[in-house]
Amino acid sequence: MPGEFGEWPCAGLLSEIEAGNVRALLVVGGNPATAFPDAMRTRAALASLETLAVIDVLPTETTELATHLLPAVGSLERADLPW
């Protein structure tokens, strides 16, 4: 798949995981376990990763599959926002 601005489309991610080309994935504030159309295939691919590191504020379907789970602060906990 052609890349754009040094990045590749996520449409090819599951195939790349299944082919063994992607062995680790860092997810920051997203939920690919429910964002991709084929949930069963997505969950199987994510579970097969050697490392699935997830940074999120709340538990999600993806955090359940994570090998490494890192906390994130919510928007009201951040000192750099003018609330």
N, C-alpha and C positions, 0 to 999 in steps of 0.2 A: 504494500500500500504506500502511496506517496505521502511523505511528511510535509508539514507546513510549519515554518518558523522553528525548525529543530524539534518538532513534536510529531507524534504519530496519532492517527485516530483510534479511539478506543474500540471501534468496531472489530479490529483485528486482535484485540487483547486475548480473548479466550482461545483462539486458535494458536497464538504464540505461547500461551501457558501450556496448552495441551501438547504442543510440539516440543516442549522443554526449552524453548528459547527465553522464556521469562521464568525465573525461579524465585524471585523476591519482588514484592510490591509494597509500596508505601502509599497508604490512603489517608488523605488529610481532609477531614470533614465531609466525606462523601459516603455513599452507601451502594457500592457496585453490586452487592448481592441482590438488591431489589431494583436497581436502575437499568439493568440489562434485560432484554426481552425474554430470554430462556433461563428462568430462575434455577431450574435443576442443573442445567449445564454450568451456569455461572457458579453456583455453590460448589459443585464438584471440582471445577477448575481452581477456585480460590482455596479450597481445602487441600488441594494437591501441591500448593506452593510450599517451598522450604521455609520461607519467611513471609508472613503477611503482617506487616506492622500498620496499625491503625491509630490515628490521632483523632479523637472526637470528644465532644462534650457529654453526649448521652449514649447509652447502649443502643446498638442497632443490630440488624441481622449480620452485618459485616464484622462488627466487634465480637460476635459470638464465634466467628471462624478464625479470629486473629491469633497468631502465635505470639505477638507482642502487642500490648495495648498501652498506649500512652495518653495521659489525660490532657485536656485542653481547657483553658479558661473560657468562661462565657463572656459575652459582650459587657455585662455589668461588672465583671471582675477585673476588667482591663483598666489600667491607669492612664493609658494614652487616648482614651475616648472621652469626649466632652459631655458626659452625662451629668 
